[in-house]
Amino acid sequence: MALHGTRAHGAGDALPSLVRRALDAARANGFAFSCRPEQGRLLQLLAAGAPTAIGETGTGCGVGLAWLASGARPGTRLTSVERDRGRAGVARDVFRDDDRVEILHGDWRRVEERGPYDLLVLDGGGQAKGGGAGRAAGESAADPARLLAPGGTVVIDDFTPATTWPPRFNGAPDAARLHWLAHPELRATELRLAPDLAVIVGTRLPSA
């Protein structure tokens, strides 16, 4: 999820046809918070290295999922979870011709039903993200030991680039970012995709 991510894809951009289809659906339904092209290209690249299963939370209208599906191998299974019933229906229509893709309606925890994954993409809107920002009281973070195969990759999107260490958010240490960067199950780092956009990418340690 990214603010104005739908609009960030320009009409003249060279985009996979499935991404174009998802963007058309997002625009038709007034959904502004698709992933940005910088995020999408990273997801497309990482999806090519996932041999069996890819998971995502926060489908929206399917733009990020379309980037993933455009990069994924023919036999790789893709599962995405969307908590809004209407958007889940829109996304199912976008992927109606792709039998690799399953879209589940419900809380982000439903992604656990199809794991473990070689690649897992967690929506930066707060669900499953960890730390304090954007989480409801009592909500737990996604557990890489349960959701990732050994050597699997997790992507947590929608951060602004860190400029200090420890990273800070609203004047305090950024608990969500630190949760992943220091996670004992992962080797993780922050990647800057644009001056105002960063993601955290982590690999589950084989010994974990």
N, C-alpha and C positions, 0 to 999 in steps of 0.2 A: 504494500500500500504506500502511495506517495501522494502528497498534496499536488493536485493538478497533473498527476501522472498521465492521465488520458490525453490531455491537451499537449503534453510534451512530445508525443509522437507526431511528427510533421507529415503533411500530405505527400511531400516529395521524398520521404525517407524510404530506403530500400528495406522492406520488412517482409518476413515470411507471410504467406497467404493466410495461414491460420491466425496469426497475430492481427492482420488486417480485419479478419472476420470478427474477432473478439473486440477490437477497437470499435468497429461499427456497432456492435451490440451495446458496448459501454456508452457510446455517444447517444444512441437511440433511447437508452434508459436513464440518461442524465447522471451516469456514474462517473465521477471525476477522479476517483482515487486509485486508478490502476497503477501498476508498477511503471517506472520510467524506463526509457529505452536503454539507459546505461545498465540498469538492473537486469533488464530482459536479456541483453547480450551475454551478461555473465551467467545467467541461469541457463541459457541455450548451450553455452560452453560446458558448464558443469554437468548438464543432463547427458551429454554425449559420453560421459565416463561412468554412468550409472547402469550396470548391466541388467538389473532385475526389477527394482522398485524405486519410485520417486514419490514423495509425499509433500503436500503443501497445506498450510492453513490459511484461510482468508482468500477464497477463490475470487471474490468480487464478480465481475462479468467474464472473467477468464483470460485476461490479457497476460498475466504472469504465467499462468498454466499453458497458454498457447506458445509462449517462448520456450517453456520446458518441453512441451510436446514436439516442437519444431526441431529441437536438438536431440531428443531421446532416440535410442535405437528402436528398430521395429518391434522387438519382443519385450521391451520394458513396460511395466505396468505403472500407471500414474493415478494417484488418488489425491483428491483435493476436498477440503471441508469448508463449507460456507454456512454461517449462522443465519443469514437472511434467506428465507424460503424463496422469495421472488427472484433474487439474484442467482440462487442455485439453479432455478429453472431456466433462467436466461443462459447461464453457462452450459447447462446440459444441452441446450439447443445448439450452441456454438460447436460443441464436440460430438454432435449426434452421429457423425460419420467416422469417428475414431474409436474403435473398440478397445484401445489400450487405456482409455480415460474413464475414470469413475468419479462422480461428484456426489459427495455426501452432504446432506443438510443436517446441521446441528452444531453443538459446541465443539471447539477445536479438539477436544479429547477424542472425538470419533476417529481421528487420524490413527490412533493406537490400534484400531480394529484391523488394519491392513499392514502393520509394520512387521518386522523392522525394515528400514529403508536404506538404500545406498546413498540417497540424497534426500534431505528434508529441508523445506523452505518454510520458515516461520514468519508469519505476517507481523510487520513492525507496529501494527496498531495496538499491541499490548498483549494479545492472547498468547499464552505459552512462553512469553518472552523472558520472564524472570525479573528479579529485582523489584523495585517498588513502582516504577513509572507505568501507568496505564493498566494496572492490574486491579481487579476487584478484590475485596477483602477475602482472604482464605483461598485465593486462587493459586494453584501451584504452577511451577514452570515445567516445561517439557523436559523429560528425562532422557538424555542421549543414550544411556545404557539400555533403556527399553525400546527406544525408537530407531536407533541407528545400528546397522550391522557393523561389526568390527572393521575399521578402516573407512566407514561411511562419513559423509560430509553433511554438516548442517550450515544453513545460511540464515542469518537473522538480519532483516533489512531495516531500512528507514532510520538510520542514525545520521546526525550531523557529524562531520569529521572532528575527532578529538584534537585539541590543541595543547592540552596539559596532561601531566600524569601525577596523580590518578585523574582520569577523565571526570568532568563535572557536569551536572545537569541542575539548573535552577539553583546554583550556588552550593550544591552539596555533591559528594561523590556519586557518580552515575552508577547506581546499583545494578541496573539492567545490563549495562555494558560490561561491568566488572564480573557479573555472574558468569558470563560466557568466556571472557578473556582469561579468567583464572579457574575455569571449571576443571576439576581433577580428571574427568573422563576424556578431555579434549586437548588437542594442540590447536590453539585459535589465534587469529590475528584480525586486525581491522584493515579493510581495503577501502581506499578513497576512490569513488567512482566519478565524482564531480566536485567542484569547490564546496558545494552545499550538501553532498550526499555521500554516505559511507555505509558499508555493510560489515558484519562480522562473519567470517568463514572459519569453521572449525572441523577438524577431522577426529573421529573417535579413535583413541589409542588402541592398537590391537591387543595390548595386555590388559585393557580395562575390562 
